Amino acid sequence: MNPHHLRTFLAVWRHRNYTRAAEEIFLTQPAVSRQVRQLEEKLGVRLFERIGKSLHLTDAGKTLAGEAEKLLGAMERTAEAVRSHRSAERGSVRIGASTTPGFYLLPDLLGRFHRRFPKVALHYTVENSLRIEQMILRNELDLGFVGAHLSSEDLVLKPLLEDEIVCFTAPSHRLAKVRHVAPGSLEDELWIIREKGSATRRLFEDWLSSRKGTIRKTIELTCPETCKALVRAGIGLSFMSVHGLRSELRAGRLVRIPVTGMSLKRPIFLAMHSEKRCSPVMETFLRIVEGALPKPATTEEMRRFKES
């Protein structure tokens, strides 16, 4: 059914008069009559009947009047909801992050955004970098924040800030007192490590392999907070982003291990599908992110990271 015809029908019903209805909706009286007639032909029923000089709804017309008001109201609400996406005040955004930005960088930024735009629906996912890449490619996420240089040509990557991977242990561990630890001496230690697919794990293992080292004894976990808890309890060594260790290192609950020659710096990237268009909500969130973070990695740092 044509919504214009429905509005014309409702105007005639309100005024019980074709001429006054025509004046309200800025049509000629013949045009109003024609639209009502076309609507009746479409539905196969009469909608009005004239008794004396008065115009009345038929039973079919009464049914249509109630339903048409609901239908037009729903259409207007739908149009309003769609138009609201032109503004950052409403709408939704689907954000995914790998573990380092997901646990230690994004929560504070999401909180800032929510306080300013409480009517925006936030959908937040924390997975490893490989999983975030797959979700962006399947259009399950609008924005991704990862600590790996994702390989898909369908993604656009932008470096946001510099990160560093460090080794750490409990203050009671024997390596906590050593001033210089050779990479080869780490092989026989028990390591608390992240699952396969973790960009942090891949970066550290690649670096250790380049020094002819390897990790033999491991406990594999998916949660970095659990990694820290086990290490604090005196169970082995681990490695992770320095962003996730600041409070523990400052308080002395964990100790950084000075591994000789280890300088594992990397950018944290914003990742988007190359065909994704930024909505006003996405643009506003990204402005908050970029305004809150330290300077991004330099071009030279990016080059070294890609080549490492």
C-alpha positions as CSV (number, residue, x, y, z in Angstrom):
1,M,0.0,0.0,0.0
2,N,1.2,3.5,-0.8
3,P,1.8,5.5,2.4
4,H,0.7,8.7,0.6
5,H,-2.7,7.1,-0.1
6,L,-3.0,6.0,3.6
7,R,-2.3,9.5,4.8
8,T,-4.9,10.9,2.4
9,F,-7.4,8.3,3.6
10,L,-6.7,9.2,7.2
11,A,-7.2,13.0,6.4
12,V,-10.6,12.3,4.9
13,W,-11.5,10.2,7.9
14,R,-10.5,12.9,10.4
15,H,-12.4,15.7,8.5
16,R,-15.3,13.5,7.2
17,N,-14.9,15.8,4.2
18,Y,-12.9,15.5,0.9
19,T,-12.5,19.3,0.5
20,R,-11.2,20.0,4.0
21,A,-8.9,16.9,3.8
22,A,-7.5,18.3,0.5
23,E,-6.7,21.6,2.2
24,E,-4.9,19.9,5.0
25,I,-2.6,17.9,2.8
26,F,-2.2,20.5,0.0
27,L,-3.9,18.5,-2.8
28,T,-6.9,19.2,-5.0
29,Q,-10.2,17.7,-4.1
30,P,-10.2,15.5,-7.2
31,A,-6.7,14.2,-6.4
32,V,-7.9,13.2,-2.9
33,S,-11.0,11.4,-4.3
34,R,-8.8,9.7,-6.9
35,Q,-6.3,8.4,-4.2
36,V,-9.1,7.1,-2.0
37,R,-10.7,5.3,-5.0
38,Q,-7.3,3.8,-5.9
39,L,-6.9,2.5,-2.4
40,E,-10.3,1.0,-2.5
41,E,-9.5,-0.7,-5.8
42,K,-6.3,-2.0,-4.4
43,L,-8.0,-3.5,-1.3
44,G,-11.1,-4.6,-3.1
45,V,-13.5,-3.0,-0.6
46,R,-15.3,0.2,0.0
47,L,-13.8,2.4,2.8
48,F,-16.4,5.2,3.0
49,E,-20.1,5.4,2.6
50,R,-22.3,8.5,2.5
51,I,-25.4,8.5,4.5
52,G,-27.4,11.7,3.8
53,K,-24.9,14.5,3.8
54,S,-22.5,12.7,6.2
55,L,-19.4,10.6,5.3
56,H,-18.9,7.5,7.4
57,L,-16.3,4.7,7.5
58,T,-17.4,1.2,6.5
59,D,-16.4,-1.7,8.7
60,A,-13.4,-2.2,6.4
61,G,-12.6,1.5,6.6
62,K,-12.6,1.3,10.5
63,T,-10.2,-1.6,10.4
64,L,-7.9,0.2,8.0
65,A,-8.0,3.4,10.0
66,G,-6.6,1.7,13.1
67,E,-4.0,-0.3,11.2
68,A,-3.0,2.7,9.0
69,E,-2.2,4.9,12.0
70,K,0.0,2.1,13.5
71,L,1.7,1.4,10.2
72,L,2.5,5.1,9.5
73,G,3.6,5.6,13.0
74,A,6.0,2.6,12.8
75,M,7.3,3.9,9.4
76,E,8.0,7.3,10.9
77,R,9.8,5.8,13.9
78,T,11.8,3.7,11.6
79,A,12.8,6.7,9.5
80,E,13.7,8.6,12.6
81,A,15.9,5.7,13.9
82,V,17.7,5.5,10.6
83,R,18.2,9.3,10.4
84,S,19.6,9.2,13.9
85,H,22.7,7.4,12.6
86,R,23.7,10.8,11.0
87,S,24.5,11.9,14.5
88,A,26.9,10.5,17.1
89,E,24.3,10.8,19.8
90,R,22.6,7.5,18.9
91,G,23.4,4.3,17.1
92,S,25.8,1.5,17.8
93,V,29.4,0.5,17.2
94,R,30.9,-3.0,17.3
95,I,34.5,-2.9,18.7
96,G,36.9,-5.7,18.9
97,A,40.4,-5.8,20.4
98,S,43.2,-8.3,20.9
99,T,44.2,-9.0,24.5
100,T,46.7,-6.2,25.2
101,P,44.5,-3.2,24.0
102,G,41.4,-5.1,25.0
103,F,42.4,-5.5,28.6
104,Y,44.6,-2.5,29.3
105,L,43.8,0.3,26.8
106,L,40.3,0.2,25.5
107,P,38.2,-0.1,28.7
108,D,39.1,3.4,29.9
109,L,38.4,4.9,26.5
110,L,35.1,3.0,26.2
111,G,34.1,4.5,29.6
112,R,34.9,8.0,28.4
113,F,32.9,7.5,25.3
114,H,29.9,6.1,27.2
115,R,29.8,8.9,29.6
116,R,29.6,11.4,26.8
117,F,27.2,9.4,24.6
118,P,25.2,7.1,26.9
119,K,22.5,6.4,24.2
120,V,25.0,4.7,21.8
121,A,25.0,0.9,22.1
122,L,28.5,-0.4,22.5
123,H,29.3,-4.0,21.5
124,Y,32.8,-5.1,22.8
125,T,34.7,-8.3,22.0
126,V,38.2,-9.3,23.2
127,E,39.9,-12.1,21.3
128,N,43.4,-12.8,19.9
129,S,44.6,-10.9,16.9
130,L,43.8,-13.7,14.4
131,R,40.2,-13.9,15.6
132,I,39.8,-10.1,15.4
133,E,41.0,-10.2,11.9
134,Q,38.5,-12.9,10.9
135,M,35.6,-11.0,12.6
136,I,36.4,-7.7,10.7
137,L,36.6,-9.6,7.4
138,R,33.2,-11.1,8.1
139,N,31.8,-7.7,9.0
140,E,31.1,-8.8,12.6
141,L,33.1,-5.8,13.8
142,D,33.3,-2.2,12.8
143,L,36.7,-1.4,14.4
144,G,39.5,-3.6,15.6
145,F,42.5,-2.8,17.8
146,V,45.4,-5.3,17.6
147,G,49.0,-5.8,18.4
148,A,49.9,-7.6,15.2
149,H,50.4,-6.4,11.6
150,L,47.4,-8.3,10.0
151,S,48.1,-9.7,6.6
152,S,44.8,-9.4,4.8
153,E,44.8,-7.0,1.8
154,D,41.2,-6.2,2.6
155,L,42.1,-4.4,5.8
156,V,43.4,-0.9,6.4
157,L,45.8,-0.6,9.4
158,K,46.7,2.6,11.2
159,P,49.4,2.6,14.0
160,L,48.0,4.2,17.2
161,L,50.8,3.9,19.8
162,E,53.9,2.1,20.6
163,D,53.9,-1.1,22.8
164,E,56.7,-3.1,24.2
165,I,56.8,-6.8,25.2
166,V,58.8,-7.6,28.4
167,C,59.6,-10.7,30.4
168,F,58.7,-10.7,34.1
169,T,58.6,-12.9,37.1
170,A,57.9,-12.9,40.9
171,P,60.3,-11.0,43.2
172,S,61.1,-14.3,44.9
173,H,62.3,-16.0,41.6
174,R,66.1,-16.5,41.3
175,L,66.2,-14.5,38.0
176,A,64.7,-11.5,39.7
177,K,68.1,-10.7,41.2
178,V,70.1,-11.2,38.0
179,R,71.2,-8.0,36.3
180,H,71.7,-9.6,32.8
181,V,69.9,-12.7,31.6
182,A,71.1,-14.4,28.4
183,P,68.3,-15.6,26.1
184,G,69.8,-19.2,26.1
185,S,69.4,-19.4,29.9
186,L,65.6,-19.1,29.5
187,E,65.1,-22.5,27.8
188,D,64.8,-24.6,31.0
189,E,62.4,-22.3,32.8
190,L,58.7,-22.9,33.1
191,W,56.8,-20.4,31.1
192,I,53.2,-19.2,31.5
193,I,52.2,-18.3,27.9
194,R,49.3,-17.2,25.8
195,E,47.4,-19.4,23.4
196,K,48.4,-19.9,19.7
197,G,47.1,-17.0,17.7
198,S,48.3,-14.5,20.2
199,A,50.3,-11.7,18.6
200,T,52.3,-11.3,21.8
201,R,53.3,-14.9,21.9
202,R,54.2,-15.0,18.2
203,L,56.4,-11.9,18.5
204,F,58.3,-13.3,21.5
205,E,58.8,-16.8,20.1
206,D,60.0,-15.3,16.8
207,W,62.5,-13.2,18.6
208,L,63.7,-16.0,20.8
209,S,64.1,-18.3,17.8
210,S,66.2,-15.7,16.1
211,R,68.6,-16.0,19.1
212,K,68.6,-19.8,18.7
213,G,66.5,-20.1,21.8
214,T,63.2,-22.0,22.5
215,I,60.6,-22.6,25.2
216,R,60.4,-26.2,26.4
217,K,58.1,-26.2,29.5
218,T,54.9,-24.2,29.3
219,I,51.5,-23.7,30.8
220,E,49.2,-22.3,28.1
221,L,46.4,-19.9,29.1
222,T,44.1,-17.5,27.3
223,C,43.8,-14.8,30.0
224,P,46.7,-12.4,30.7
225,E,45.4,-11.7,34.2
226,T,45.7,-15.4,35.0
227,C,49.2,-15.4,33.7
228,K,50.2,-12.7,36.1
229,A,48.4,-14.4,39.0
230,L,50.4,-17.6,38.4
231,V,53.7,-15.8,38.1
232,R,52.9,-13.8,41.3
233,A,52.4,-17.1,43.0
234,G,55.9,-18.1,42.1
235,I,55.1,-20.3,39.1
236,G,57.6,-19.6,36.4
237,L,58.1,-16.7,34.0
238,S,56.0,-14.9,31.5
239,F,56.0,-12.1,28.9
240,M,53.5,-9.5,28.0
241,S,52.9,-5.9,27.1
242,V,54.4,-3.4,29.5
243,H,50.9,-1.7,29.4
244,G,49.5,-4.7,31.3
245,L,52.2,-4.7,34.0
246,R,52.5,-1.0,35.1
247,S,50.7,-1.3,38.4
248,E,52.4,-4.6,39.4
249,L,55.9,-3.4,38.5
250,R,55.3,-0.1,40.3
251,A,54.1,-1.9,43.4
252,G,56.9,-4.5,43.3
253,R,54.5,-7.4,43.0
254,L,56.3,-8.4,39.8
255,V,59.8,-7.8,38.5
256,R,61.0,-7.2,35.0
257,I,63.6,-9.6,33.7
258,P,66.5,-7.8,31.9
259,V,67.0,-10.2,29.0
260,T,70.1,-9.3,27.0
261,G,69.4,-7.9,23.6
262,M,65.6,-8.0,24.1
263,S,63.9,-4.9,22.7
264,L,60.5,-6.0,21.4
265,K,58.6,-2.9,20.4
266,R,55.6,-2.9,18.2
267,P,52.7,-0.7,17.2
268,I,49.2,-1.1,18.4
269,F,47.0,-0.8,15.3
270,L,43.5,0.3,14.4
271,A,42.2,-2.2,11.9
272,M,39.2,-1.7,9.6
273,H,37.8,-3.3,6.5
274,S,38.9,-1.3,3.4
275,E,35.3,-1.0,2.2
276,K,33.9,0.1,5.6
277,R,32.6,3.6,5.8
278,C,32.9,5.4,9.1
279,S,29.6,6.3,10.7
280,P,29.4,9.5,12.9
281,V,29.5,7.2,16.0
282,M,32.7,5.5,14.7
283,E,34.3,8.8,13.9
284,T,33.6,10.3,17.3
285,F,34.9,7.2,19.1
286,L,38.1,7.3,17.1
287,R,38.6,11.0,17.9
288,I,38.4,10.1,21.6
289,V,40.9,7.3,21.1
290,E,43.4,9.3,19.2
291,G,43.1,12.3,21.6
292,A,43.8,10.1,24.6
293,L,46.7,7.9,23.4
294,P,50.4,8.8,23.2
295,K,51.9,9.5,19.9
296,P,51.7,6.7,17.3
297,A,54.6,4.7,16.1
298,T,56.9,6.5,13.6
299,T,57.4,5.4,10.0
300,E,60.8,4.0,10.9
301,E,59.3,2.0,13.8
302,M,56.6,0.6,11.5
303,R,59.3,-0.4,8.9
304,R,61.3,-2.3,11.6
305,F,58.2,-4.0,12.9
306,K,57.1,-5.3,9.5
307,E,60.7,-6.5,8.7
308,S,61.2,-8.2,12.1
